[in-house]
Amino acid sequence: MKATLLAIAIVLIGMAGSFIWFVATWDKEAEQPIGFGPAFETNITEDSRA
């Protein structure tokens, strides 16, 4: 049981450390913004009342 809890703790600490590293090394200028891209144009060609 102690080995299982230790393994879970190691995984959680690794995930938290990975997330902290990701946020700490994030370069905002190197990435395209997600919400401000050009909108896709939708064309409906079939009659939807059928």
C-alpha positions, 0 to 999 in steps of 0.5 A: 500500500505504501508503494502505491501511495508513493507511486501516486505521489510521484506521478502527481508531483511530476504532473504539477512540476511539468505544469509549472515548468510549462507556465514558467517557460511560456513565450506569449509572443511566439504563439498565435492567439487562439481566439483572434484568428480569422473566422471560417466562412460557412456556405449552406448550399442545400435546401435545409427545409426538405 
